[in-house]
Amino acid sequence: MPDAPAPSSSLLRHPGLAAVIGARALSAFAGQVQAVAVGWQVYALTHSAAALGFVGLAQFLPMVAFIFPAGHAADQHNRQRIVLACQSIELLAAVFMAYASFTHQLNATMIYGLVAIFGTCKAFEMPAQQTFLPSIVPPALFPRATALSASLFQVASIAGPSLGGLLYGLGAGVCYSLCAISFAVAALATWSMVITSPVRPRQPATLAAVFGGIAFLRRKPTMLGAISLDLFAVLLGGATAMLPIFATDILHAGPWGLGLLRAAPAIGALLVAAVLARHPLGRHAGRWMFAAVAIFGVATILFGFSHSIAVSVLMLAILGGADVVSVMVRGALVQLGTPDEMRGRVSAVNMLFIGSSNQLGEFESGMLAAVMGPVAAVVLGGIGTLVVTGIWMGLFPGLRKLDRLEDITTDTV
């Protein structure tokens, strides 16, 4: 089979692609700006570290509670309308937050409630939104389209916190106004999409149907191996949770150093995603994934031992770039290896795994650091990532032998 076409113009010939990845990037950008503003504002209102934890909890609990019904809804109803409804609710919530901030009526309790609304919207929006890309581009272009989407997502991840922190000096209401504008443009982009999808059979909302994504993954060892490998890599290699400690006590870099450390993984991810958008992996995708997770582990270990800000930034950029390779392979398996009528539910499981690994990874790193110190916690996490990589290579030979991403079908995983 010939290699995927190289010119970037081949991607742009798909009219819906810009709307799909643009809407996703704008939603991510708005979420990043909002997270910065909410954190600053809640702390300014309460002066409580525990209150910041409640913000995360208020967003995470609705995600856990609704993600499986949301996946079922995405497979039973019009996915474009689901995403549009969620982005419209997010727009209205951001407008209310901006108005209440400008008029000094917004308090911590109201913020918790609004954050819970955002968490509920994300639970329904993300599984449906994840199904758009395979409906827009053919399998041969899917890896490059995923890399392009990841590039814009990383730009949003870098620009959002930076701009949010800068604009917060003008007031939280300014930040929330920018969020509202971003959600409005994202909703317009979603509304403009022309997506044709086959008629999907309707299923009642039984437990077997709602949790069908889990049952499907149990029958697909290659896909399950990719999702679980990424889960454990993030769970064990949670070096980013320790960045404030490293910046202050080990690297003695101060606030500017912390900002640089936080930006480094996204910058590395952006560079690798930009390269992969033009030059896809080609052959031996499974081996590339295992190699990328191993590099992630090694970079985590070297970061843990580093006492140089330059070396630390480099290691974080490398692990961010390695993570993109893993994300691309996993995304191709989940979207191309899943029949259309199951994509919402399988995407919901994938989203839950990603969210859980990030949250639990930060908790695991924090607990280990409290017991044995931050350096030992990070190094041990990197070693654990390498051990899991070796075990998974033996447990999931189909993933190790995975070849071209564009050849993935529902029968190959």
Contacts in CASP RR format, 6 or more apart in sequence:
PFRMAT RR
TARGET T0000
AUTHOR 0000-0000-0000
METHOD contacts of the structure
MODEL  1
MPDAPAPSSSLLRHPGLAAVIGARALSAFAGQVQAVAVGWQVYALTHSAA
ALGFVGLAQFLPMVAFIFPAGHAADQHNRQRIVLACQSIELLAAVFMAYA
SFTHQLNATMIYGLVAIFGTCKAFEMPAQQTFLPSIVPPALFPRATALSA
SLFQVASIAGPSLGGLLYGLGAGVCYSLCAISFAVAALATWSMVITSPVR
PRQPATLAAVFGGIAFLRRKPTMLGAISLDLFAVLLGGATAMLPIFATDI
LHAGPWGLGLLRAAPAIGALLVAAVLARHPLGRHAGRWMFAAVAIFGVAT
ILFGFSHSIAVSVLMLAILGGADVVSVMVRGALVQLGTPDEMRGRVSAVN
MLFIGSSNQLGEFESGMLAAVMGPVAAVVLGGIGTLVVTGIWMGLFPGLR
KLDRLEDITTDTV
1 404 0 8 1.000
1 406 0 8 1.000
1 407 0 8 1.000
3 280 0 8 1.000
3 282 0 8 1.000
4 140 0 8 1.000
4 141 0 8 1.000
4 143 0 8 1.000
4 144 0 8 1.000
4 280 0 8 1.000
4 282 0 8 1.000
4 406 0 8 1.000
5 140 0 8 1.000
5 141 0 8 1.000
6 278 0 8 1.000
6 279 0 8 1.000
8 277 0 8 1.000
8 278 0 8 1.000
10 141 0 8 1.000
11 17 0 8 1.000
11 137 0 8 1.000
11 141 0 8 1.000
11 144 0 8 1.000
11 145 0 8 1.000
11 148 0 8 1.000
11 277 0 8 1.000
12 18 0 8 1.000
14 136 0 8 1.000
14 137 0 8 1.000
14 141 0 8 1.000
14 145 0 8 1.000
15 194 0 8 1.000
16 136 0 8 1.000
16 193 0 8 1.000
16 194 0 8 1.000
16 195 0 8 1.000
17 136 0 8 1.000
17 137 0 8 1.000
17 145 0 8 1.000
17 148 0 8 1.000
18 189 0 8 1.000
19 189 0 8 1.000
19 190 0 8 1.000
19 192 0 8 1.000
19 193 0 8 1.000
20 132 0 8 1.000
20 133 0 8 1.000
20 136 0 8 1.000
20 149 0 8 1.000
20 189 0 8 1.000
20 193 0 8 1.000
21 133 0 8 1.000
21 145 0 8 1.000
21 148 0 8 1.000
21 149 0 8 1.000
21 152 0 8 1.000
22 152 0 8 1.000
22 186 0 8 1.000
22 189 0 8 1.000
23 83 0 8 1.000
23 87 0 8 1.000
23 129 0 8 1.000
23 186 0 8 1.000
23 187 0 8 1.000
23 189 0 8 1.000
23 190 0 8 1.000
23 193 0 8 1.000
24 129 0 8 1.000
24 149 0 8 1.000
24 152 0 8 1.000
24 153 0 8 1.000
24 186 0 8 1.000
25 149 0 8 1.000
25 152 0 8 1.000
25 153 0 8 1.000
25 155 0 8 1.000
25 156 0 8 1.000
26 156 0 8 1.000
26 182 0 8 1.000
26 183 0 8 1.000
26 185 0 8 1.000
26 186 0 8 1.000
26 189 0 8 1.000
27 87 0 8 1.000
27 90 0 8 1.000
27 125 0 8 1.000
27 129 0 8 1.000
27 182 0 8 1.000
27 183 0 8 1.000
27 186 0 8 1.000
28 153 0 8 1.000
28 156 0 8 1.000
28 157 0 8 1.000
29 156 0 8 1.000
29 159 0 8 1.000
29 160 0 8 1.000
29 182 0 8 1.000
30 90 0 8 1.000
30 94 0 8 1.000
30 178 0 8 1.000
30 179 0 8 1.000
30 182 0 8 1.000
30 183 0 8 1.000
30 186 0 8 1.000
31 118 0 8 1.000
31 160 0 8 1.000
31 179 0 8 1.000
32 156 0 8 1.000
32 157 0 8 1.000
32 159 0 8 1.000
32 160 0 8 1.000
32 161 0 8 1.000
32 164 0 8 1.000
33 160 0 8 1.000
33 161 0 8 1.000
33 163 0 8 1.000
33 164 0 8 1.000
33 167 0 8 1.000
33 175 0 8 1.000
33 178 0 8 1.000
33 179 0 8 1.000
33 182 0 8 1.000
34 94 0 8 1.000
34 97 0 8 1.000
34 118 0 8 1.000
34 175 0 8 1.000
34 176 0 8 1.000
34 179 0 8 1.000
35 161 0 8 1.000
36 160 0 8 1.000
36 161 0 8 1.000
36 164 0 8 1.000
36 165 0 8 1.000
36 168 0 8 1.000
36 175 0 8 1.000
37 164 0 8 1.000
37 165 0 8 1.000
37 167 0 8 1.000
37 168 0 8 1.000
37 172 0 8 1.000
37 173 0 8 1.000
37 175 0 8 1.000
37 176 0 8 1.000
37 179 0 8 1.000
38 55 0 8 1.000
38 111 0 8 1.000
38 115 0 8 1.000
39 52 0 8 1.000
39 55 0 8 1.000
40 165 0 8 1.000
40 168 0 8 1.000
40 172 0 8 1.000
41 101 0 8 1.000
41 106 0 8 1.000
41 111 0 8 1.000
41 172 0 8 1.000
42 51 0 8 1.000
42 52 0 8 1.000
42 55 0 8 1.000
42 108 0 8 1.000
42 111 0 8 1.000
43 49 0 8 1.000
43 51 0 8 1.000
43 52 0 8 1.000
45 51 0 8 1.000
45 107 0 8 1.000
45 108 0 8 1.000
45 111 0 8 1.000
46 108 0 8 1.000
51 108 0 8 1.000
54 112 0 8 1.000
55 111 0 8 1.000
55 112 0 8 1.000
55 115 0 8 1.000
56 115 0 8 1.000
58 112 0 8 1.000
58 113 0 8 1.000
58 115 0 8 1.000
58 116 0 8 1.000
58 119 0 8 1.000
59 115 0 8 1.000
59 116 0 8 1.000
59 118 0 8 1.000
59 119 0 8 1.000
59 122 0 8 1.000
60 119 0 8 1.000
60 355 0 8 1.000
60 359 0 8 1.000
61 116 0 8 1.000
62 116 0 8 1.000
62 119 0 8 1.000
62 120 0 8 1.000
62 123 0 8 1.000
63 119 0 8 1.000
63 120 0 8 1.000
63 122 0 8 1.000
63 123 0 8 1.000
63 351 0 8 1.000
63 352 0 8 1.000
63 355 0 8 1.000
64 352 0 8 1.000
64 356 0 8 1.000
65 123 0 8 1.000
66 120 0 8 1.000
66 123 0 8 1.000
66 124 0 8 1.000
67 123 0 8 1.000
67 127 0 8 1.000
67 348 0 8 1.000
67 351 0 8 1.000
67 352 0 8 1.000
68 210 0 8 1.000
68 211 0 8 1.000
68 345 0 8 1.000
68 348 0 8 1.000
68 352 0 8 1.000
69 205 0 8 1.000
69 210 0 8 1.000
70 123 0 8 1.000
70 124 0 8 1.000
70 126 0 8 1.000
70 127 0 8 1.000
70 128 0 8 1.000
70 348 0 8 1.000
71 124 0 8 1.000
71 127 0 8 1.000
71 128 0 8 1.000
71 210 0 8 1.000
71 344 0 8 1.000
71 345 0 8 1.000
71 347 0 8 1.000
71 348 0 8 1.000
72 203 0 8 1.000
72 205 0 8 1.000
72 209 0 8 1.000
72 210 0 8 1.000
72 344 0 8 1.000
72 345 0 8 1.000
72 348 0 8 1.000
73 82 0 8 1.000
73 124 0 8 1.000
73 128 0 8 1.000
74 82 0 8 1.000
74 124 0 8 1.000
74 127 0 8 1.000
74 128 0 8 1.000
74 131 0 8 1.000
74 343 0 8 1.000
74 344 0 8 1.000
74 345 0 8 1.000
74 347 0 8 1.000
74 348 0 8 1.000
75 200 0 8 1.000
75 203 0 8 1.000
75 341 0 8 1.000
75 342 0 8 1.000
75 343 0 8 1.000
75 344 0 8 1.000
75 345 0 8 1.000
76 200 0 8 1.000
76 202 0 8 1.000
76 203 0 8 1.000
76 205 0 8 1.000
79 128 0 8 1.000
79 129 0 8 1.000
79 131 0 8 1.000
79 132 0 8 1.000
79 195 0 8 1.000
79 197 0 8 1.000
79 344 0 8 1.000
80 128 0 8 1.000
80 132 0 8 1.000
80 190 0 8 1.000
80 193 0 8 1.000
80 195 0 8 1.000
82 124 0 8 1.000
82 125 0 8 1.000
82 128 0 8 1.000
83 125 0 8 1.000
83 128 0 8 1.000
83 129 0 8 1.000
83 132 0 8 1.000
83 190 0 8 1.000
84 187 0 8 1.000
84 190 0 8 1.000
84 191 0 8 1.000
85 124 0 8 1.000
86 121 0 8 1.000
86 122 0 8 1.000
86 124 0 8 1.000
86 125 0 8 1.000
87 121 0 8 1.000
87 125 0 8 1.000
87 183 0 8 1.000
87 186 0 8 1.000
87 187 0 8 1.000
87 190 0 8 1.000
88 183 0 8 1.000
88 187 0 8 1.000
89 117 0 8 1.000
89 121 0 8 1.000
90 118 0 8 1.000
90 121 0 8 1.000
90 183 0 8 1.000
91 180 0 8 1.000
91 183 0 8 1.000
91 184 0 8 1.000
91 187 0 8 1.000
93 114 0 8 1.000
93 117 0 8 1.000
93 118 0 8 1.000
94 176 0 8 1.000
94 177 0 8 1.000
94 179 0 8 1.000
94 180 0 8 1.000
94 183 0 8 1.000
95 176 0 8 1.000
95 180 0 8 1.000
96 114 0 8 1.000
97 106 0 8 1.000
97 111 0 8 1.000
97 114 0 8 1.000
97 172 0 8 1.000
97 173 0 8 1.000
97 176 0 8 1.000
97 179 0 8 1.000
98 173 0 8 1.000
98 174 0 8 1.000
98 176 0 8 1.000
98 177 0 8 1.000
98 179 0 8 1.000
98 180 0 8 1.000
100 106 0 8 1.000
100 110 0 8 1.000
101 171 0 8 1.000
101 172 0 8 1.000
101 173 0 8 1.000
101 176 0 8 1.000
102 173 0 8 1.000
106 172 0 8 1.000
126 347 0 8 1.000
126 351 0 8 1.000
127 344 0 8 1.000
127 345 0 8 1.000
127 347 0 8 1.000
127 348 0 8 1.000
127 351 0 8 1.000
128 344 0 8 1.000
128 347 0 8 1.000
130 334 0 8 1.000
130 335 0 8 1.000
130 343 0 8 1.000
130 344 0 8 1.000
130 347 0 8 1.000
130 350 0 8 1.000
130 351 0 8 1.000
131 335 0 8 1.000
131 340 0 8 1.000
131 343 0 8 1.000
131 344 0 8 1.000
131 347 0 8 1.000
132 193 0 8 1.000
132 195 0 8 1.000
133 142 0 8 1.000
133 145 0 8 1.000
133 146 0 8 1.000
133 149 0 8 1.000
133 335 0 8 1.000
134 142 0 8 1.000
134 335 0 8 1.000
134 336 0 8 1.000
134 340 0 8 1.000
134 343 0 8 1.000
135 195 0 8 1.000
135 196 0 8 1.000
135 197 0 8 1.000
135 340 0 8 1.000
136 145 0 8 1.000
136 193 0 8 1.000
136 195 0 8 1.000
137 145 0 8 1.000
139 336 0 8 1.000
139 406 0 8 1.000
139 407 0 8 1.000
139 408 0 8 1.000
139 409 0 8 1.000
140 406 0 8 1.000
141 406 0 8 1.000
142 332 0 8 1.000
142 335 0 8 1.000
142 336 0 8 1.000
142 405 0 8 1.000
142 406 0 8 1.000
143 276 0 8 1.000
143 280 0 8 1.000
143 281 0 8 1.000
143 282 0 8 1.000
143 328 0 8 1.000
143 332 0 8 1.000
143 405 0 8 1.000
143 406 0 8 1.000
144 276 0 8 1.000
144 277 0 8 1.000
144 278 0 8 1.000
144 280 0 8 1.000
146 328 0 8 1.000
146 331 0 8 1.000
146 332 0 8 1.000
147 273 0 8 1.000
147 274 0 8 1.000
147 275 0 8 1.000
147 276 0 8 1.000
147 277 0 8 1.000
147 280 0 8 1.000
147 324 0 8 1.000
147 328 0 8 1.000
148 273 0 8 1.000
148 277 0 8 1.000
150 269 0 8 1.000
150 273 0 8 1.000
150 276 0 8 1.000
150 324 0 8 1.000
150 327 0 8 1.000
150 328 0 8 1.000
151 270 0 8 1.000
151 273 0 8 1.000
151 274 0 8 1.000
151 277 0 8 1.000
154 266 0 8 1.000
154 267 0 8 1.000
154 268 0 8 1.000
154 269 0 8 1.000
154 270 0 8 1.000
154 273 0 8 1.000
154 324 0 8 1.000
155 270 0 8 1.000
157 266 0 8 1.000
157 269 0 8 1.000
158 263 0 8 1.000
158 266 0 8 1.000
158 267 0 8 1.000
158 270 0 8 1.000
161 262 0 8 1.000
162 263 0 8 1.000
163 178 0 8 1.000
164 175 0 8 1.000
164 178 0 8 1.000
165 175 0 8 1.000
167 174 0 8 1.000
167 175 0 8 1.000
167 178 0 8 1.000
168 174 0 8 1.000
168 175 0 8 1.000
197 340 0 8 1.000
198 340 0 8 1.000
198 341 0 8 1.000
200 340 0 8 1.000
200 341 0 8 1.000
201 341 0 8 1.000
203 209 0 8 1.000
208 215 0 8 1.000
210 345 0 8 1.000
211 345 0 8 1.000
212 342 0 8 1.000
212 345 0 8 1.000
213 342 0 8 1.000
213 345 0 8 1.000
213 346 0 8 1.000
213 348 0 8 1.000
213 349 0 8 1.000
214 349 0 8 1.000
216 338 0 8 1.000
216 342 0 8 1.000
216 345 0 8 1.000
216 346 0 8 1.000
217 223 0 8 1.000
217 224 0 8 1.000
217 227 0 8 1.000
217 346 0 8 1.000
217 349 0 8 1.000
218 224 0 8 1.000
220 337 0 8 1.000
220 413 0 8 1.000
221 396 0 8 1.000
221 398 0 8 1.000
221 399 0 8 1.000
221 413 0 8 1.000
222 333 0 8 1.000
222 396 0 8 1.000
222 398 0 8 1.000
222 399 0 8 1.000
222 402 0 8 1.000
222 412 0 8 1.000
222 413 0 8 1.000
223 333 0 8 1.000
223 334 0 8 1.000
223 337 0 8 1.000
223 338 0 8 1.000
223 346 0 8 1.000
223 413 0 8 1.000
224 396 0 8 1.000
225 392 0 8 1.000
225 395 0 8 1.000
225 396 0 8 1.000
225 399 0 8 1.000
226 289 0 8 1.000
226 326 0 8 1.000
226 329 0 8 1.000
226 330 0 8 1.000
226 331 0 8 1.000
226 333 0 8 1.000
226 334 0 8 1.000
226 396 0 8 1.000
226 399 0 8 1.000
227 330 0 8 1.000
227 334 0 8 1.000
227 349 0 8 1.000
227 350 0 8 1.000
227 353 0 8 1.000
228 353 0 8 1.000
228 392 0 8 1.000
229 289 0 8 1.000
229 290 0 8 1.000
229 293 0 8 1.000
229 326 0 8 1.000
229 388 0 8 1.000
229 389 0 8 1.000
229 392 0 8 1.000
229 396 0 8 1.000
229 399 0 8 1.000
230 293 0 8 1.000
230 326 0 8 1.000
230 327 0 8 1.000
230 330 0 8 1.000
230 353 0 8 1.000
230 354 0 8 1.000
230 357 0 8 1.000
231 353 0 8 1.000
231 354 0 8 1.000
231 356 0 8 1.000
231 357 0 8 1.000
232 357 0 8 1.000
232 385 0 8 1.000
232 388 0 8 1.000
232 392 0 8 1.000
233 293 0 8 1.000
233 296 0 8 1.000
233 297 0 8 1.000
233 323 0 8 1.000
233 326 0 8 1.000
233 385 0 8 1.000
233 388 0 8 1.000
233 389 0 8 1.000
234 323 0 8 1.000
234 354 0 8 1.000
234 357 0 8 1.000
234 358 0 8 1.000
234 361 0 8 1.000
235 357 0 8 1.000
235 360 0 8 1.000
235 361 0 8 1.000
235 364 0 8 1.000
236 361 0 8 1.000
236 364 0 8 1.000
236 381 0 8 1.000
236 382 0 8 1.000
236 384 0 8 1.000
236 385 0 8 1.000
236 388 0 8 1.000
237 296 0 8 1.000
237 297 0 8 1.000
237 300 0 8 1.000
237 361 0 8 1.000
237 365 0 8 1.000
237 378 0 8 1.000
237 381 0 8 1.000
237 382 0 8 1.000
237 384 0 8 1.000
237 385 0 8 1.000
238 300 0 8 1.000
238 361 0 8 1.000
238 362 0 8 1.000
238 364 0 8 1.000
238 365 0 8 1.000
238 378 0 8 1.000
238 381 0 8 1.000
239 300 0 8 1.000
239 303 0 8 1.000
239 304 0 8 1.000
239 316 0 8 1.000
239 319 0 8 1.000
239 365 0 8 1.000
239 378 0 8 1.000
239 382 0 8 1.000
240 262 0 8 1.000
240 265 0 8 1.000
240 316 0 8 1.000
240 362 0 8 1.000
241 361 0 8 1.000
241 362 0 8 1.000
241 365 0 8 1.000
241 366 0 8 1.000
242 365 0 8 1.000
242 366 0 8 1.000
242 369 0 8 1.000
242 374 0 8 1.000
242 377 0 8 1.000
242 378 0 8 1.000
243 258 0 8 1.000
243 261 0 8 1.000
243 262 0 8 1.000
244 258 0 8 1.000
245 369 0 8 1.000
245 374 0 8 1.000
246 261 0 8 1.000
246 303 0 8 1.000
246 304 0 8 1.000
246 312 0 8 1.000
246 374 0 8 1.000
247 253 0 8 1.000
247 254 0 8 1.000
247 255 0 8 1.000
247 257 0 8 1.000
247 258 0 8 1.000
247 259 0 8 1.000
247 261 0 8 1.000
248 254 0 8 1.000
248 258 0 8 1.000
249 374 0 8 1.000
250 307 0 8 1.000
250 374 0 8 1.000
250 375 0 8 1.000
251 257 0 8 1.000
251 261 0 8 1.000
251 306 0 8 1.000
251 307 0 8 1.000
251 308 0 8 1.000
251 309 0 8 1.000
251 312 0 8 1.000
253 260 0 8 1.000
253 261 0 8 1.000
253 309 0 8 1.000
257 309 0 8 1.000
260 309 0 8 1.000
260 313 0 8 1.000
261 309 0 8 1.000
261 312 0 8 1.000
261 313 0 8 1.000
261 316 0 8 1.000
264 312 0 8 1.000
264 313 0 8 1.000
264 314 0 8 1.000
264 316 0 8 1.000
264 317 0 8 1.000
264 320 0 8 1.000
265 316 0 8 1.000
265 317 0 8 1.000
265 319 0 8 1.000
265 320 0 8 1.000
265 321 0 8 1.000
265 323 0 8 1.000
266 320 0 8 1.000
267 317 0 8 1.000
268 317 0 8 1.000
268 318 0 8 1.000
268 320 0 8 1.000
268 321 0 8 1.000
268 324 0 8 1.000
269 320 0 8 1.000
269 321 0 8 1.000
269 323 0 8 1.000
269 324 0 8 1.000
271 317 0 8 1.000
271 321 0 8 1.000
272 320 0 8 1.000
272 321 0 8 1.000
272 322 0 8 1.000
272 324 0 8 1.000
272 325 0 8 1.000
273 321 0 8 1.000
273 324 0 8 1.000
276 324 0 8 1.000
276 325 0 8 1.000
276 328 0 8 1.000
280 405 0 8 1.000
280 406 0 8 1.000
281 288 0 8 1.000
281 325 0 8 1.000
281 328 0 8 1.000
281 329 0 8 1.000
281 405 0 8 1.000
282 404 0 8 1.000
282 405 0 8 1.000
283 403 0 8 1.000
283 404 0 8 1.000
284 402 0 8 1.000
284 403 0 8 1.000
285 329 0 8 1.000
285 332 0 8 1.000
285 402 0 8 1.000
285 403 0 8 1.000
285 404 0 8 1.000
285 405 0 8 1.000
286 329 0 8 1.000
286 399 0 8 1.000
286 400 0 8 1.000
286 401 0 8 1.000
286 402 0 8 1.000
286 403 0 8 1.000
287 400 0 8 1.000
288 325 0 8 1.000
288 329 0 8 1.000
289 325 0 8 1.000
289 326 0 8 1.000
289 329 0 8 1.000
289 330 0 8 1.000
289 399 0 8 1.000
289 402 0 8 1.000
290 389 0 8 1.000
290 390 0 8 1.000
290 392 0 8 1.000
290 393 0 8 1.000
290 399 0 8 1.000
290 400 0 8 1.000
291 325 0 8 1.000
292 321 0 8 1.000
292 322 0 8 1.000
292 323 0 8 1.000
292 325 0 8 1.000
292 326 0 8 1.000
293 322 0 8 1.000
293 326 0 8 1.000
293 385 0 8 1.000
293 388 0 8 1.000
293 389 0 8 1.000
294 385 0 8 1.000
294 386 0 8 1.000
294 389 0 8 1.000
295 318 0 8 1.000
295 319 0 8 1.000
295 322 0 8 1.000
296 319 0 8 1.000
296 320 0 8 1.000
296 322 0 8 1.000
296 323 0 8 1.000
296 326 0 8 1.000
296 385 0 8 1.000
297 319 0 8 1.000
297 381 0 8 1.000
297 382 0 8 1.000
297 383 0 8 1.000
297 384 0 8 1.000
297 385 0 8 1.000
297 386 0 8 1.000
297 389 0 8 1.000
298 382 0 8 1.000
298 386 0 8 1.000
299 315 0 8 1.000
299 316 0 8 1.000
299 318 0 8 1.000
299 319 0 8 1.000
299 322 0 8 1.000
300 315 0 8 1.000
300 319 0 8 1.000
300 378 0 8 1.000
300 379 0 8 1.000
300 381 0 8 1.000
300 382 0 8 1.000
300 385 0 8 1.000
301 378 0 8 1.000
301 379 0 8 1.000
301 382 0 8 1.000
301 383 0 8 1.000
302 311 0 8 1.000
302 315 0 8 1.000
303 311 0 8 1.000
303 312 0 8 1.000
303 315 0 8 1.000
303 316 0 8 1.000
303 319 0 8 1.000
303 378 0 8 1.000
304 312 0 8 1.000
304 315 0 8 1.000
304 374 0 8 1.000
304 375 0 8 1.000
304 378 0 8 1.000
304 379 0 8 1.000
305 375 0 8 1.000
305 379 0 8 1.000
306 312 0 8 1.000
306 315 0 8 1.000
328 405 0 8 1.000
329 402 0 8 1.000
329 405 0 8 1.000
330 350 0 8 1.000
331 350 0 8 1.000
332 405 0 8 1.000
332 408 0 8 1.000
333 402 0 8 1.000
333 408 0 8 1.000
333 413 0 8 1.000
334 343 0 8 1.000
334 346 0 8 1.000
334 347 0 8 1.000
334 350 0 8 1.000
335 343 0 8 1.000
335 347 0 8 1.000
336 405 0 8 1.000
336 408 0 8 1.000
336 409 0 8 1.000
337 408 0 8 1.000
337 409 0 8 1.000
337 410 0 8 1.000
337 412 0 8 1.000
337 413 0 8 1.000
338 346 0 8 1.000
338 347 0 8 1.000
338 410 0 8 1.000
339 410 0 8 1.000
365 377 0 8 1.000
365 378 0 8 1.000
365 381 0 8 1.000
366 377 0 8 1.000
368 376 0 8 1.000
368 377 0 8 1.000
368 380 0 8 1.000
368 381 0 8 1.000
369 377 0 8 1.000
369 378 0 8 1.000
371 377 0 8 1.000
372 380 0 8 1.000
392 399 0 8 1.000
393 400 0 8 1.000
394 400 0 8 1.000
402 408 0 8 1.000
END
